[in-house]
Amino acid sequence: MYTDLEHDALRSDLEAQAACVGMFPEVAFAPLGAVNDACIDRAGAQRGKGRGGRIVLLRAEDLISIASLAELAAPAASHKPDSEEDLTCYTLPNQMEIFHLKAYETRYLYDEVFLQKNYVKNGIELRDGDVVFDIGANIGLFSLFVSQRCKGSRIFAFEPSPVTFQVLRANLERHVPDAIALPVGIDDRDRSGDFTFYPHSSVFSGFHPDERGQAALRAIITSELGAHEKLRGLDISEHVEAILQRRFERQTYHCQLRSLSSLIREYGIERIDLLKIDAEKCEEAILAGIEPDDWSRIRQIAVELDERDESVGARVRDLLARKGFTVSLAGEPMLCDSGRCNIYGRRADGAGRNATRRHEATMQQGIRVLTRICSRTALTSREQLIVMICPSSAGFIASMPSGFPAAIEQRLAQALRAYPHVLVRETDGSGRSAGRSVDRTARRGGDDSGVTDRDPKHGGKALLDALHATNWNAASVTRNEEIA
C-alpha cells in the first residue's frame, strides 16, 4: 500500500481482519511518493505474485505534495494505444506531438489558437486554476493551449463528431489526462440531433450546415494558395473551387446534445472562468441553455460567429451586455473575407475567487500528476490499481473554504475513473464501506471516495469491506498477473 497516512494502527487492524478471511498474510506500506515507480515497475509487481496487489490510500491534502512532482506531469514517451492505431500523428511548430485529421486544418488551428491567440484577446485572460469550457473543441488545440498557459487548470472539452472526438480524446489523454472530454454538442436543452460532418473540412462541421461555411473555407484556401510564390498574381479561382468541392463531401451522425446548465449541475461547477464557443451557428442556442442563476458563474466568454448576419451578432452582444459583461469585438485575419469574427465578454471576479483559485490550481496540478501516473501504468501493466480516497484531516478541512475538500475528492474520483485499470472505492466517514458501483467506461459522473484513518480500529475493516465489494482477493490478483 502506498500512503502518507499514519498507518501503524491501520496495519495491525488490516492484518488481523485479513487473517480472518485469508486474503493476504502481511501488509507492507510505502510512501505515497513511491507509487509512480511501483506502479510502473512490472518486475516489482511480479515479486509478490499470487499474494497481494497495489492499493493507494490518498487524501485530498496529499495532492499538494503530489503536485510538486513536476517531472511526472510531463507527457509519457510517444505511444499510440491499440484503440487509436488508425490515428495520424503530427508535430506542431512548438514541437508538441499530437494526433490530427488534416494537416492544412491543423496548421490553421495552430495559427488561430497558439499564434493569433484569438480566444484570449480584448482583455480575456487565463490564470492558474481557471475552469475552462471548450465548446466546439475539434481536435483539442485550444484545450492544449490552456493547459500550457494555466497551471492547475480544469478543462471540459465538448465535441459531437464521433470521428473528431476520437482524436480529441487521444490528445487530451496524452497531454491533459485530467481534462473531461465529452462527445456531445451544446444546445438550449438536452436532446439529440443530426450533425453534418465534413471529413476533409472538420472545422466547418455542425448541426446547421449552409453555404456560409463554404465561404469561410474558400477564404482560407485562397489565403493558403496565395501565399505560394509560384501562384502569386495568377488566377487561382478554378483551383480553389475544385478543392472546395472535395472538401465539402459530407457525412451525417446522430448525436447527443446537452444544455450548459445541465452540465453545470451534473459536474457541480461553481464557476466558469472562460466559456469558449466555436460551434457553427449554434451560438444563440448554446447561450439560451444557460439558466438565469448560472450566468453569475461565468467570468469570461469568447464566441466565434458569422458577423455577416448582423442580427445574430447584435443579439449576442446585447445579451452579454444585459448579463453584466463588458463586450468587445475583433475580426480574424485569416477569415477577413468570410465575415467571421469573435465577440468577447468579461467581468471582474467575485469576492473570494482569487483565494479559491490558488488552492484549486495546486490541487488540480496534483490530480494531473496522479492521472499521468495512471496513464503510464496502463501501458506497462494489466494489474488493477485500487485507489481509496480517504477523508481529509480536521486541520486541512478547517484551513480550506467550506465544501472545498469534498469537491476535490469528487473531482479526483472523476479523473481517475477514466482509466479502466484503476478502481476507485469509497467508505463513509465512519469507516463503513459505502460500496457504490463505479462506471469506468466514460469520462463522466461524480462520486467521491474515502476510507477513514481517524478511527484506526475501523480502518482495516473498512478497507476489506471495499475490497470484498469489488471481488478483489489474492486469487484475482494472481489471474491478473498471469495474463499480464
N, C-alpha and C positions, 0 to 999 in steps of 0.2 A: 504494500500500500504506500502511496505517495501523499504526504500531508505535512503541514506545518502545525497541526493541532497538537495540544498536549495529549499524548496518546498512551501513557503508561497504563492508566486505568482502563482505557478502551481496549488495549491489547489483552489484558488479563481477562476481561469480560468476554471478548470475542473468542479467545482460545477456549474458554470454558463452555461457551454456548456452542461453538463449532464441534467440540469433542462430543457433545450430546447427540449431534446429528451426523457425525462422521464426515464433515465437509472438508476439513483440512487440519493437520496435526499442529501446525505452528503458523504464527503470523509475523511477518517481517515488515518494518517500516523504513521508509527512505524519505529524505527531504523532498518537498514539493518541487524544488528546482531541478531535481534529478529525473523528473518524469519524462522530459524530452529524450534523454539518452536511453532510458529504459524502454520507452515505447518504440523507439526506432531499432533497438538492438535485438534482432531476432535470436541471436545465439543466447543472449541473456534470458529471453523468454523460454527457450527450449531447455535451459538447465533445470527449470522447475517442472518439466513436462509431467503432466498427469497429476500434479499436486496442488495447483493453485492458479491464480490469474492476476491480472493487473487491475487495481482499484485505486482511484484518485479521490481523496476526501478534500473538499475545497469549499472555502467561504468566499463571499463577495469581497471581503477586505484583502484576501490573498491576491486578488488581481492587481493590486498596487505593486507588489514585488514582481509579479509576472511581467507587468508592463515594462519593467526596467531591462528585461532580457531582449534588447532591441535586435540583436543579431538573429533571433528566432523569428522576427516579424518579416524578414526578407523572404521573397518567394523561393520555393524549392527549385532545384535544378529543373530545366525544361523537361516536361513529361506530358504525354498525351494519354489520358485514361482510355481504357478499352472502348467505352461507350462513345468516345469522341474521335475515333480513328479517321473518320471522314472529314474532319475539320482541317482547315488550311491555316498554317502559321504565317505570321507576318511580323517583321521587326520595324517598329516605329522609329522616326528620326531621333527620338530621345533614348533609343536602344531598348525600350521595353518590348518584350516578346508577347504577342497576343495571338488570338485566333480571330479570323475575319471572314468576310464573304467576298467582296470585290476590292481590288487594290485601289481603283480610282475613287471609290466611296470612302475607303479608309483614309486616303490622303486628304480628301475633302473634310471629313470629320475631324481629323487631326488638326488641320489648319483652323477650322471653326472653333474647336474646343481648347487646344493647347496653345496655339499661336495668337489667334484673334481674341481668344478668351471672351467669346460672345455672350456667355451667360453670367459673367461677373464684371459687367461694365456699369457705368452710370451710378456708382455708389454701392452696387451689390458687392458684398464681401463674404469671404469664407473664413471661419475661425475654428480653432481646435475645439473638438467636442460637438460640432454642429450636427444637427439632424437634417438630412437632405433627401428629398423625394425626387427621383429622376424618372419623370413620366415621358414615355417615348424614348427609352434608353438605347434602342438599337443594339449594337454590339458592346456597349458599355463604356465608351471612351470618356464620357463626362463623369461617370462614377469613378473611373480610374483617376481622372484629373482631381476629383475631390479628395480621394484617399491620399494622393501625394501632397496636396496642399494643406490638409487638416489632420493633425494627429488626433486619433480617437474619434473620428467622425463616424456617425451611424447612417448608413446608406440603405435606402429602399429603391430598387430599380424595377420598373414595370415595362414589359414588352409583350404584346399579344401574339405576334407572329411566332408560331412554333419553330420555324426554321431559324429566325434571328435569335429567339430566346435560347436555343441550344448554344449558340456562340456566346451570348451574353453570360449565361451561367458558367460556361467554361472559363471565361475571362475573369469573372469575379471569384470563382473558386481558386484560380491560380494566384490572383493578386490581392483580392479583398475578401478572404474567406468568411468574415463575419457579416458581410453585406447580406441583405434579404432580397432575393430576386424572385419576382412573381410573374407567371405567364398570363397576365391579364391586361385588358385595356381599362381605361378610366373613363367613367361616364357620369351622368347625373343620378343614376340609380343602379342597383345590382340587376343584371340581366345578361343575355347573350346576344351576339350579333355576328354578321358576316364581315370578315376582314379581307380586303384585297391586298395581296402580297405580290410585289414585283421582284422576281428573283434577281434581275440584273440591275435593279434600282431600289433597293430595300428602303432607303431613307424617305421615299415618296409613297410608301405603302400606307394604307389607312382604312378607316371604316367609311369614308366618304370620298372615293376617288373621282377626279374630274380633270379637265384639260389644264387646270392651273398648275398641277404638279408637273405636267409636261413642259409648261413654260419655264418653270424653275429649273428643270433638268436641262432644257435647251440652253439656258443661260450658263449653266455650269460647263456643259460640253463645249459651247462656243468659247468660253474663257480658257478652258484647258487646251483646245486645239490652237487658239490664237496665240498661246504662249510659245508655241514651237516656231523657231526661227524660219524654217523652210516653208511654213504656211502663212507667214505674215504678209499681208497685202493681197492675199488670194481670196477668191470667193469660196468659202467652205460650207455654204448653206446646204448643198446636197449631201455632203458627208455628215453634217450634223443631223439631218433628218433621217438618214439611213441608220445611224447609231441610235437615234431616239426611238425609232420603230421597234428595234430589237429589245431595247432596254425596257419597254413598256409591255412586254408579254406578261400576262398575269395569272395568278393562282388565287383561289378563294378558300378561306378557312373559317370554320365556325368557332368563335372564341368567347371566353367569359369576360364580362365587364363588371367593374366594381365602382362604387362611389368612394370619393376620398373620405367622407365621414365614416362610412362603414369600415374602412381600413384603419382609420384613427381609433375607432372603438376596439377593433379586433386586436391591434397591437399595443394598445394603451399609450398612444402617442400624446405626450404633454405639449410638445411644440414642434414646429417645422421651421428650421432656420432658413432654408431655401427650398421653394417649390419651383422646380424647373419643368416647363411644359413644352414639348415639341411633338404635337400629335395631330397633324394634318386635318384641320377643320373641325377638331373636336374641342377646341379651347373653351367655348362658351358652355358646352355640356359638362366639361370637367369642373369648371368653376361653379356651375349650378349644383354640383354634387357636394358642395361644402355647406353644411348646415350652419345657421346663424351663430350658434355658440362656439363653433370651431374656427371661425375666422380669426379670433384673437390669438389662436395658437401659431399663426403663420407670421413670420417676421419679414421675409423677402419672397418676391415672386419674379421669375423671368419667363416670359411667354413668347414663343416664336409664332408668328401668324402672317397671313397674306394681307398686307395693308391695302391692296387694290380694292378690296371690299371695305370701303371706308366705314360703313355702318358697323361692321364687326369690331374693327379697331376702336371706334368711338365708344361702343358699348362696353368693351373690356376695360378701356381706360376709365370710363365713368364708374364702373363697378368697383374697381380698385380704389379710386378716389373716395367713393362713399364708404368703403370699408376702412378708411384711415391710412391708406398708403400714399406716399409721395411718388408720383408717376412720371416716368420719362420714356423716351423712345429713341431707338437707334437702328439704322439700316445695316444690312450685311454686305460687305464689299463684294464677295463672290456672287451675290444674288442681286446686284444692283439693278439688273434689267428685268427681274421677275416680280418685283414689288414686295418681297418678303422682308420682314423686319422683326425686331424684338421689342417688347414692352416690358419695362422694369417697374416694380413696385417695392418700396422699402419703408420700414418704420423702425423706431427705436425699440430696444429690448425692454421687456417688462421688468419690474423690480425683482431683484434676486436671481435673475437668469445667469448673470456672469459667474457668480459663485457656483451655481449648479453645473454650468458648462465645464468649469475646471475639473470638478470631480468626475463628471461623465467622460471627459476626454481621457483621463488616466484609466478609468475602468474599461472603456471601450478598447483602448490600446491593449490592455491585458487580455480581453476577450479575443482580440485579433491575433495576439501571440499564441494563445491557447488553441484557437481553431487552426492556426498554421501547423502546430504540432499534430493536431488530429489529422489534417490533410496529409501530412507526411507518413503517419502511421498507416494510413490506408494504402500507401504504396509499398510498405515493407512487411506487413503482417495481416493475416486474416483473423487474428485473435481478437476477441471482443475486449474493449476497454470500458470499464464501468466507472462512471463519474457520479459521486454522491455530493451534492451541493449542500453544505452544512449551514445551519443558522449562524448569522454573524454574532460577534461578541457584543456584550452590552455597551462597552466603551465605543465601539465603532458605530453602532446604531445611534448613540447619543450625539456623536460628532457630525452626523450626516443630516441633510434635510429630511423631513418626515416622509416616510414611504420609499426613500431612495434605495436602501439595501434590498428591499423586496423587489423593486423594479429591476435592479441589476441582476438579481438571481433569475428572474424571469427571462431577461434578455440573454443571459448566459445559456440557459437551458434551450432557448430558441436557436441560438447559434450552433450549439453542439449537436442538436438533433438533426442537423443537415448531414451528418456522417453516419451511414448505416452501421458501421462497426463500433460506434460509440453509443452506449446505453446510459441514459440519464435517469436516475432514480430519486425518489423523494420520500421523506418521512415528515410527519408534522412536528411541531415544536416540542412535543412531549417525548419524542423518541420512537413513536409508533410509526410503522410504515404506512404511508398513505396508499401505496400500491396502485396508483393510476397508470393505465396503459399509455404507451408512448408511440406516436406515429412518427417514424423516422424516414418516411418516403418523400417528404416535401419540406421545403424551407419555410415553414409557416407554423402557426399555432403558438401557444404560450402556456407553459406550465413550469412553475418554479419547483426546486427540489431541495431536500435537506435531510441531514441526519445530525442529531444533536451531540455536542461534546460537553454540554453544560451539566449533564447528569450521567457520569460515566457508567453507573450501574445499568442504565438503559441502552448505552451506546452499542454494545455488541449485539444485543437482541434486535435493535432497530436495523442494523446493517444486515444481519442474517435474514430478517423478515423481508427486506428488499431483495436480497439475492434469491431467496426462495420464490418470491413473486415473479422473478424473471426466469425461473427454472435453471439458474446458474449454479453449477456444482463442479466438483473435481472431474466427473465423467465428461461433462460437456466441454470443459477446457481441454481435456485430452483429445476429444474428437476434433476440436478446432485446430489444435496444434498438428494433428496428424495430416490434415489436409492443407496446411499452410505451406 
